Amino acid sequence: MELRQLEHFVAVAEERHFTRAAQRLMVSQSGLSASVRALERELGAPLFVRTTRSVELTGPGRALLTEATRALASVRAAKEAVAAVQGLLRGTLTVGTEQCIAGVDVAALLARFRSEHPEVEVRLRQAGSAALVAEVAAARLDLAFVALCGAPPEDVRLMPLTHEPMVLLCHPGHRLADAQEVAWGELAGESFVDFHPDWGARGLTDRAFATARTERQVALEVGDVHSLIELVGHGLGVAVVPRPMARKPQAAGLAEVRLTGEPEPVWQVSVAVPDGDRVGPAAHELLSYLDAGRP
C-alpha cells in the first residue's frame, strides 16, 4: 500500500466522483481508477459502489477512510515537524470556523499568519460546530473555532476563548419587543427562526427549552446569520441567539430582550484541537497568536 494510493482513495471518497477527484489531484482519470483498483485488490475488498452518476463508499471503504485520513495527516505532520526543526514552516494549515464566531477575528488571524508564513497554504472551511469538531477528530481539520453544545469527542480538546449569554431577537412590532426581560415559558406558542441542528447556538437553545419544559416550533431553519436576521426583521418569527449576533449592524432595527430564569444558557466559544501531541507546527504557530493577543 502506497501513500499515493491512499491520497487517490481519499480524494475520490471526498469528491464522490472520479472525474472531480482526478481534476483536484491533477492526474488522469484512468490513472486514478487504476490506482484505486490496485488498492482494492491489495485489500481484497471493494471500496466504492460505482454508478453512472456518483460514487459511494462501501463498508470497507468507510473503515479505510478514517484510517487513511489519519495516516496522511500523520505523514504531513512528520514533514512539517522536520521543516520546523530546520527553522522553516511549510505545508498546509486547514482551519474550520462557525459563522460569526465571537472572541476572535478569524479573518485577521489568518491574514497575519499568511503574511508571516507565506510558505504555508491556508485553507478555511465554514460549517456548524458539530460538523467541525468531527472534522478535527478525523484529522481533516488542524483546528476549528467552534461553539459546541455538549462534550467533544474523546480525541478532541476544547480551549475556551470567550462566552456570551443568549438573548431573544424579535421584530420591533412584536408583543415582547418592549419587554425588559422574558422567561422561557413566555415563549410558548411563538414561531421561531433558528439555525440548522449542528450549529452550537441551535443545540444550546434546544437544550434550554427542553430543560424549561417549554415546547417550541422552529418554522424556519437557516444556515447563516444574515438570513436569520432578515427573517426576524420581516416578522416571520423570533430567534434566540448569542448576544453578539443580536448586536450585528444588520440587526440594528430589531429588539433585543434579555432571557431570565432557569436555565441560563451560555454560548461558549472555543478552539477545537486534536488531543495529545497531534497538533502540527503550523497549528501551534496559529495558536500562539491567540496567546499573544487575539486580532
Secondary structure, DSSP 8 states (H G I E B T S, - for coil): --HHHHHHHHHHHHHT-HHHHHHHHTS-HHHHHHHHHHHHHHHTS--EEE-SS-EEE-HHHHHHHHHHHHHHHHHHHHHHHHHHHTT---EEEEEEE-TT-SSS-HHHHHHHHHHH-TTEEEEEEE--HHHHHHHHHTTS-SEEEE--SS---TTEEEEEEEEEEEEEEE-TTSTTTT-SEEEGGGGTT-EEEEE-TTSHHHHHHHHHHHHTT---EEEEEESSHHHHHHHHHTTS-BEEEEHHHHTSGGGTTSEEEEEESS---EEEEEEEEESTT---HHHHHHHHHHHH---
